[in-house]
Amino acid sequence: MKKTVESQIDQFDMAILKALRDDGRMSVTALADKVGLTKTPCQIRLKRLQETGYITGFRAVLNPAKLGRTNVAFVEVKLNDTREEALQAFDNAVRKLPEVEMCHLIAGAFDYLLKVRTKDISEYRKVLGEQVSALPHVASTSTHVSMQAIKDEAY
């Protein structure tokens, strides 16, 4: 039986993924030292993890407070049409809104959950009224404003 890509992930691969999740700017030499490999095998594994989609990219994690974007609201969105064409129209339009940090299609009492980050509640109100509510097929929204982030990190 042929091994799947998932079955080829071992403790070294998992250590590489964890180390890069903690510090994506780590040099290959430092990464190799951290996971207990020499540089060349570490580089080979890193390249394979990228090629097989376990690592999808590297980016800077920005400080929202320094950027004046500390207001976070979670928005429940109900659509008036949930056929595939309507979902695709909503998906394509919401991707264009820079204030929307995350968007998830939800199985439950509403259709989408958005994480919206703005400067303050006044800016949020404007984004909600002029952009989110104007997205295709939006029937209603319900907002939950975050008072404090206890844990907020990407996988």
GUKENU-855221 format. One record per residue (C-alpha): x, y, z negated; residue number from 1; residue in one letter. Coordinates in Angstrom, 2 decimals. Layout:
GUKENU-855221
+---------+---------+---------+------+------+
:       X :       Y :       Z : kegu : rodo :
+---------+---------+---------+------+------+
:       X :       Y :       Z :  NUM :    A :
...
+---------+---------+---------+------+------+
***
This chain:
GUKENU-855221
+---------+---------+---------+------+------+
:       X :       Y :       Z : kegu : rodo :
+---------+---------+---------+------+------+
:    0.00 :    0.00 :    0.00 :    1 :    M :
:    1.33 :    3.43 :    0.96 :    2 :    K :
:    1.92 :    5.86 :   -1.90 :    3 :    K :
:   -0.09 :    9.06 :   -1.86 :    4 :    T :
:    1.60 :   12.43 :   -2.31 :    5 :    V :
:    0.03 :   12.70 :   -5.77 :    6 :    E :
:    1.62 :    9.42 :   -6.88 :    7 :    S :
:    5.03 :   10.74 :   -5.85 :    8 :    Q :
:    4.90 :   13.54 :   -8.42 :    9 :    I :
:    7.06 :   12.57 :  -11.35 :   10 :    D :
:    8.22 :   14.17 :  -14.60 :   11 :    Q :
:   10.90 :   16.22 :  -12.80 :   12 :    F :
:    8.33 :   17.64 :  -10.37 :   13 :    D :
:    6.01 :   18.48 :  -13.24 :   14 :    M :
:    8.89 :   20.13 :  -15.12 :   15 :    A :
:    9.71 :   22.21 :  -12.02 :   16 :    I :
:    6.08 :   23.31 :  -11.71 :   17 :    L :
:    5.86 :   24.26 :  -15.39 :   18 :    K :
:    9.16 :   26.15 :  -15.32 :   19 :    A :
:    8.14 :   28.12 :  -12.22 :   20 :    L :
:    4.70 :   28.86 :  -13.65 :   21 :    R :
:    6.49 :   30.44 :  -16.63 :   22 :    D :
:    9.13 :   32.24 :  -14.53 :   23 :    D :
:    8.65 :   32.27 :  -10.77 :   24 :    G :
:   11.81 :   34.34 :  -10.23 :   25 :    R :
:   14.09 :   31.73 :  -11.74 :   26 :    M :
:   17.07 :   30.89 :   -9.53 :   27 :    S :
:   17.36 :   27.35 :   -8.22 :   28 :    V :
:   20.51 :   26.91 :  -10.34 :   29 :    T :
:   18.68 :   27.98 :  -13.51 :   30 :    A :
:   15.69 :   25.82 :  -12.56 :   31 :    L :
:   17.92 :   22.79 :  -12.01 :   32 :    A :
:   19.55 :   23.32 :  -15.41 :   33 :    D :
:   16.17 :   23.70 :  -17.10 :   34 :    K :
:   14.71 :   20.49 :  -15.66 :   35 :    V :
:   17.87 :   18.38 :  -15.93 :   36 :    G :
:   18.81 :   18.05 :  -12.27 :   37 :    L :
:   21.67 :   19.22 :  -10.13 :   38 :    T :
:   21.04 :   22.04 :   -7.67 :   39 :    K :
:   20.63 :   20.04 :   -4.43 :   40 :    T :
:   18.03 :   17.53 :   -5.67 :   41 :    P :
:   16.17 :   20.39 :   -7.35 :   42 :    C :
:   16.15 :   22.36 :   -4.08 :   43 :    Q :
:   14.85 :   19.32 :   -2.19 :   44 :    I :
:   12.06 :   18.79 :   -4.72 :   45 :    R :
:   11.18 :   22.49 :   -4.70 :   46 :    L :
:   10.91 :   22.50 :   -0.91 :   47 :    K :
:    8.74 :   19.34 :   -0.97 :   48 :    R :
:    6.45 :   20.85 :   -3.62 :   49 :    L :
:    5.99 :   23.90 :   -1.38 :   50 :    Q :
:    5.46 :   21.87 :    1.80 :   51 :    E :
:    2.88 :   19.59 :    0.17 :   52 :    T :
:    0.91 :   22.51 :   -1.26 :   53 :    G :
:    1.64 :   22.12 :   -4.97 :   54 :    Y :
:    3.31 :   25.53 :   -4.84 :   55 :    I :
:    1.31 :   27.93 :   -2.71 :   56 :    T :
:    3.35 :   31.08 :   -3.21 :   57 :    G :
:    5.23 :   33.40 :   -5.50 :   58 :    F :
:    4.08 :   36.83 :   -6.64 :   59 :    R :
:    4.61 :   39.51 :   -9.23 :   60 :    A :
:    2.27 :   39.58 :  -12.22 :   61 :    V :
:    1.27 :   43.20 :  -12.71 :   62 :    L :
:    0.50 :   44.96 :  -15.98 :   63 :    N :
:   -3.08 :   46.32 :  -15.64 :   64 :    P :
:   -2.63 :   48.75 :  -18.55 :   65 :    A :
:    0.37 :   50.39 :  -16.86 :   66 :    K :
:   -1.74 :   50.72 :  -13.72 :   67 :    L :
:   -4.67 :   52.23 :  -15.59 :   68 :    G :
:   -6.97 :   49.29 :  -14.78 :   69 :    R :
:   -8.02 :   48.05 :  -18.23 :   70 :    T :
:  -11.79 :   47.72 :  -17.84 :   71 :    N :
:  -12.79 :   44.12 :  -17.11 :   72 :    V :
:  -16.33 :   43.04 :  -16.34 :   73 :    A :
:  -17.65 :   39.62 :  -15.45 :   74 :    F :
:  -20.57 :   39.80 :  -13.07 :   75 :    V :
:  -23.14 :   37.09 :  -12.50 :   76 :    E :
:  -24.47 :   37.38 :   -8.97 :   77 :    V :
:  -27.68 :   35.78 :   -7.70 :   78 :    K :
:  -28.27 :   35.62 :   -3.97 :   79 :    L :
:  -31.62 :   35.75 :   -2.20 :   80 :    N :
:  -30.42 :   33.12 :    0.29 :   81 :    D :
:  -28.04 :   30.24 :   -0.45 :   82 :    T :
:  -27.87 :   28.60 :    2.94 :   83 :    R :
:  -24.33 :   28.07 :    4.22 :   84 :    E :
:  -24.41 :   31.07 :    6.57 :   85 :    E :
:  -25.42 :   33.39 :    3.69 :   86 :    A :
:  -22.72 :   31.96 :    1.41 :   87 :    L :
:  -20.09 :   32.50 :    4.10 :   88 :    Q :
:  -21.24 :   36.09 :    4.66 :   89 :    A :
:  -20.98 :   36.81 :    0.92 :   90 :    F :
:  -17.58 :   35.06 :    0.66 :   91 :    D :
:  -16.11 :   37.03 :    3.56 :   92 :    N :
:  -17.38 :   40.37 :    2.26 :   93 :    A :
:  -16.35 :   39.89 :   -1.40 :   94 :    V :
:  -12.77 :   39.06 :   -0.35 :   95 :    R :
:  -12.47 :   42.64 :    0.95 :   96 :    K :
:  -13.17 :   44.30 :   -2.42 :   97 :    L :
:   -9.87 :   45.07 :   -4.19 :   98 :    P :
:  -11.59 :   45.54 :   -7.56 :   99 :    E :
:  -12.77 :   41.91 :   -7.50 :  100 :    V :
:   -9.90 :   39.88 :   -8.95 :  101 :    E :
:  -11.69 :   36.54 :   -8.95 :  102 :    M :
:  -14.82 :   35.12 :   -7.36 :  103 :    C :
:  -16.20 :   31.66 :   -8.09 :  104 :    H :
:  -19.21 :   29.88 :   -6.60 :  105 :    L :
:  -21.06 :   28.51 :   -9.62 :  106 :    I :
:  -23.43 :   25.58 :  -10.09 :  107 :    A :
:  -25.93 :   26.91 :  -12.59 :  108 :    G :
:  -28.37 :   29.71 :  -13.31 :  109 :    A :
:  -26.64 :   32.11 :  -10.91 :  110 :    F :
:  -24.64 :   31.73 :   -7.70 :  111 :    D :
:  -21.32 :   33.55 :   -8.19 :  112 :    Y :
:  -19.19 :   34.77 :  -11.06 :  113 :    L :
:  -16.92 :   37.74 :  -10.33 :  114 :    L :
:  -14.12 :   39.22 :  -12.41 :  115 :    K :
:  -14.01 :   42.94 :  -11.64 :  116 :    V :
:  -11.21 :   45.20 :  -12.88 :  117 :    R :
:  -11.55 :   48.99 :  -12.87 :  118 :    T :
:  -10.14 :   52.05 :  -14.60 :  119 :    K :
:  -13.15 :   52.55 :  -16.86 :  120 :    D :
:  -16.87 :   51.85 :  -17.19 :  121 :    I :
:  -17.78 :   54.83 :  -14.99 :  122 :    S :
:  -15.68 :   53.46 :  -12.14 :  123 :    E :
:  -17.17 :   50.01 :  -12.72 :  124 :    Y :
:  -20.69 :   51.42 :  -12.48 :  125 :    R :
:  -19.80 :   52.95 :   -9.11 :  126 :    K :
:  -18.20 :   49.71 :   -7.84 :  127 :    V :
:  -21.25 :   47.72 :   -8.97 :  128 :    L :
:  -23.76 :   50.09 :   -7.43 :  129 :    G :
:  -21.99 :   50.89 :   -4.18 :  130 :    E :
:  -20.01 :   47.74 :   -3.42 :  131 :    Q :
:  -21.02 :   44.61 :   -5.34 :  132 :    V :
:  -24.77 :   45.19 :   -5.08 :  133 :    S :
:  -24.35 :   45.99 :   -1.37 :  134 :    A :
:  -22.70 :   42.64 :   -0.59 :  135 :    L :
:  -24.69 :   40.40 :    1.78 :  136 :    P :
:  -27.69 :   38.60 :    0.28 :  137 :    H :
:  -27.27 :   39.94 :   -3.29 :  138 :    V :
:  -30.62 :   39.72 :   -5.08 :  139 :    A :
:  -29.48 :   40.63 :   -8.60 :  140 :    S :
:  -26.48 :   41.03 :  -10.87 :  141 :    T :
:  -25.84 :   40.77 :  -14.58 :  142 :    S :
:  -22.75 :   42.29 :  -16.17 :  143 :    T :
:  -20.74 :   41.15 :  -19.18 :  144 :    H :
:  -18.03 :   43.64 :  -20.21 :  145 :    V :
:  -14.88 :   42.21 :  -21.79 :  146 :    S :
:  -13.91 :   43.83 :  -25.07 :  147 :    M :
:  -10.52 :   42.10 :  -25.31 :  148 :    Q :
:   -8.60 :   39.48 :  -23.36 :  149 :    A :
:   -7.54 :   36.72 :  -25.73 :  150 :    I :
:   -5.98 :   34.50 :  -23.05 :  151 :    K :
:   -5.76 :   35.59 :  -19.42 :  152 :    D :
:   -3.25 :   33.80 :  -17.26 :  153 :    E :
:   -3.14 :   32.12 :  -13.90 :  154 :    A :
:   -2.54 :   28.40 :  -13.75 :  155 :    Y :
+---------+---------+---------+------+------+
***
